[in-house]
Amino acid sequence: MADFDAVWLNAKLATMTDNGSPYGAIAHGALAVKDGLIAYAGPQADLPPFDSLATPLYDVQGQWLLPGLIDCHTHLLYAGNRANEFELRLQGASYQQIAAAGGGIASTVRATRDASEEELFKLGKDRLNALLREGVTTVEIKSGYGLDLANEQKLLEVAALLEQHHPASIVKTFLGAHALPPEFKDNADGYIEAVCQMLPTLQQLGLVDAVDIFCEGIGFSVAQSRKVFAAATALGLPVKAHAEQLSNLGGSALVAEFGGLSADHVEYLDEAGVAAMAKAGTVAVLLPGAYYFLRETQLPPLALLRQYQVPMAVASDLNPGTSPFCSLQLMLNMACTLFRLTPEEALLGVTRHAATALGLKDRGQLQAGMRADFGCYAITQPAELCYQFGVSPLKQLVIAGSLCRLP
């Protein structure tokens, strides 16, 4: 007899695996967990015999089980807001003009530097709770609003505290090369050297899972980004980039050159960059919230990404300036309506492909051996998660095999 910690019966499974069915669907399924992992996910008729009297059973009555959702690109830890810039943009100011006038990332840096760890923890917990209520079980949190060692460390330490004191799993990404701080005005090369010097200290503290950069005309050049990537690689840290959001500088190809995890935004990505990403196995992270909020018109090269079979992830890009949206379900809808992804592509983008974008091989699919992160949804078909937002159909959430109390 099989030994399970709990079993879910009479379920429809969207396994998000390549089993030949849309969404990897199994119509009459069951799922069993053991020691925080999925022990069985498949047809209920093939479920191994187990002691049903000694094992907790959950009859989900035909509802859908999906892998825990993954938000693979957020700037979740920040203080203040930029509603004033929202007003300015509606009056015709561009992102670049706002940044040049001292707004943009610089204004959030000032507010975040002034905030205490306690304040940032509370703000972060509230945002994580909002994501958790939609079924998000893994969240990437970037630094990048400190821009000096003490404040970047503060942000990453708060991210680590959130992982210890919140049900969601947190991936910590160092984004020191996010913008030029006032201390290094007109000295971008000097700041890049400072970023490279921060890295070993932060890594030794166990605060860095990956390294990101903002490779853009209003950010850092390809040459400067290369220095950060070289420093990260020397420490054994994976890399990723904000790339090709406002222009085509070649940041995505640079990520691919370093075998990086993902290139994010990629609206201006060209075919050479797509080909390089395909060869390297680099994921394209689509961020429809920023596209929507900035009223952009340049779509990511979706046809090329499909042609070259580059995995496409979808994320919230939660941040105060260009995507102030704490809802992955809203991003699913935007990915379909604005970027014309199919619902299956969008859901793959917040499960299997999002896991790949974070270098995580133990989640994002319902199959034996994976982390037992999954949600039970009162829906008639998976596309409903992309079709509607505002009311979460999530009825039960399991993280690492344990029922999670929803906030």
Buried (B, 14 or more C-beta within 10 A) or exposed (E): EBEBBBBBBBBBBBBBBEBEEBBBBBEBBBBBBBEBBBBBBBEBEEBEEBEEEEBEBBEBEEBBBBBBBBBBBBBBBBBBBBEEBBEBBEEEBEBEEBBEEEBBBBBBBBBBBEBEEEEBBEBBBEBBBBBBBBBBBBBBBBBBBBBBBEBBBBBBBBBBBBBEEBBBBBBBBBBBBBBBBEEBEEEBEEBBBBBBEBBEEBBEEEBBBBBBBBBBEBBBBBEBBBBBBEBBBEEEBBBBBBBBBBBBBBBBBBBBBBEBBBBBBBBBBBEEBBBBBBEBEBBBBBBBBBBBBBEBEBBBBBEBBEEBEBBBBBBBBBBBBBBBBBBBBBBBBBBBEBBEBEBBBBBBBBBBBBBBBBBBEEBBBBBEEBBBBBBBBBBEBBBBBBBBBEEBBBBBBBBBBBEBEBE
